[in-house]
Amino acid sequence: MPPNTDRRIPQQERSRKKVERILATARQLIGEHGNDAVSMREIAAKAELPISTIYQYFPDKSALLQHIMQQYLDLTRDQLRQHFDDVGTIEQFLEQIGTAVDDFFTLFGQEPALSVLWAAMQADPKLCTLDAETSQSNAVYLTDILHKLAPQTDKAATKIALWQLLHNASTSAQLALHMPKDQRRLLAEELKFTLRLRVQALLN
């Protein structure tokens, strides 16, 4: 389960807009300057809100970062399900690996701050747990699909393999941001090849 942050949940539209302004401001500042260089007071000033309002919704910066990253993790989970929910054959499963990787790399490319935010998450033990649990949940989801398509697969081994591969995928997407465009494409193709090769090995 995600760490408990005792965060006030906005109920009214006005409150929800404040929270979105806080989150958007935090994403921008952390993406530009890094997590350690940004304070809650700076976020409040940039968002043109009293610091007390920030603390009403987020008791500390870790809680704020958790909420930001939960949104991204939910988005990647939803993307994964869009690709694999309707898969009916092993061939389709292998094909969807390619489009899923492309979408994941595109997400990082369209959100320049995401790489910095993801690195900040890895530096926070509580948020590392959130990341690991999300990867595990996605691995279980893919394992169930693969086992349904190929009942001979070892579910325990498949889950561990996919869990590790999903973690590697996020690392590769971050690395791609620091590479020339042609090398970024080659890295994506290498990741697709590795994922498909490992899945095919699990089927045997």
N, C-alpha and C positions, 0 to 999 in steps of 0.2 A: 504494500500500500504506500501511496505518496506520504511524505513526512507531514505531520500535523503542524500547521502554521497559525491556527486560530485566527484566520483572516476573516474580516467582516465581508459578508457576501452582499453586493449591491442589489437592491430590490427595485428601485425606481429607475426610470429612464435617465433622469438627470445624474444619478449616482453611477449608472453604467457608463455614461459618457465620460465622467471624471476618471473612472478606472481605465477606460480605453486611452484617454489622454496621458495618464500616468504611464501606462505600458508602452505606448508609442514613443513617448519621450525617453523612457529608460532604454528601449531598444536602440534608439538613435544615439544617445550619449555613450552607452556601453559599447556599441558597435564602432563609434568613432575614437573613443579614448581608452577602452578596456575596462573591465569590471572593477579592478582595484582603484582606478583613478577617478571613479565617479561616486559621489556621495548621495545619500538620500536628499540632503539639503539642495544639492545642485539639480537633482531631478525635479524637486518641488519648484525651484526658481525658474527653470526652463519651461515647466508645464504651467507656470503662473498660478500655482496653488499654494495654500499654506502648508508648511511641513506637517502640521497636525492632521491635515486631510490625507496625506500620504500614509501616515501611520495608522489612520483609521482602517485602511484597507490592507496595508502590508506592514506587519510589525517590525520587519527588518529587511535588508536588501536581499538576503537569501530567499525570503518568502516571495519577494518581487521577481527575482530571477527564476524561481521555481514556476511561477505562474506563466511567465513569458515562455519558458522552455516547454511547459506542459502544452501550450498552444501549438508549438512546432511539432512536438511528439505526437499530438493528436492528429495533426495534419498529415504527417508521414504515415501514421497508422491508417488513416482514411484512404490515402493514396494507394497503399498496399492492398487494401480490400477492394478498391475499384478495379485493380488489375487481376486479382485472383479469385474473387467471389464466384465468378461464372466459369472458371476453368473446369473443363470436363475430361481432358486427356493429358497424358504426360507431355505430349508435344506442345500443347497449349501452355502448360506450366513452364516449360523451358523457354517458350517464345515470350511469355510475359515477364520473365526475368529481365530481358533486354529493355522493354519499355519501362519497367519499374526503375531500373538503374538510370535510364535517361531522365525520367521525371525527378528522381532524387538529386541528380547532379544539377538539373535545371533549377530546382528549389534553392540550392545553395548559391547558384550563380545569380539568381534574381534577388536574393536577400544577402547583401554583402556583410551585414552585421552578424549573420547567423554563425559564421565560423568563429568569431570572437565570443559570441554568447555560448556556443557549444564548448569552447575551451574553458570558459568560466564555469560551466556546469561540471566539467571534469575535475575542477579544483575544489569543488564543494562535496564533501562526503555524502551528505544527504541527497544531493542532486545526482550524484553518481549512482546511488541506489535507484532513484527514479528512472534514470536512463537504462540501467540494467534490467529493471522490471519491465519496462516498455519493450526492450529488445526480446526479453524472454516471452512476453505475451505474443509478440509478432512471430517468434519462432514456433510457439505452440500452434498458432493459427495456421502457419504454412505446413507444419508437420502433420496436422490433422488432414489437410487437403491432400498432401502427398501420400499419406498412408491410405486414404480412401481410394486414390487412383492406383496405388501399388501396395496392396496389403502385405506383401512380403517384406517391406521395409521395417527395420528396427526403429520403433518410435523414439526410444530413449537416445539412441545414437544420432538419429536424424535431428532431434530437438537440439542437442548440444552443438552439432555441426552448423545448423542454421543460425543458432544464437550467436556463435562466433563469427559467422559470415556476415550477419546483419551488423554486428559491431564494426567489422572491418569496412563495411560499405560506408558508414558515416565517416570513418577516418579517411578513406579514399576521397570522398566528396570534399572534405576540408582541404586535403592536399591539392586537389585539382584547382582550387582557387589561386594557388601560388604558382601555377604552371602556365606556360604559353598555351594558346587555344588548341594548337595541333596536338600537343602532348596531352592536354586534358582529354581530348577525344580518344587518344590511344589508351589512356588510363581507364576510361570508361569501358572500352572494348575488352581490356584485360580483365577487369572486374567481372564483366558478363561471362567471359570465357571461364574464369575460375569458379564462379557460382554454378554455371551449367555443368562443368566437369565434376564438381563435388556432388551435385544432385544426382548425376548419372551414376557415380560411384556408389551412392547410397541405395540405388535401385538394384544393384548386383549382389 
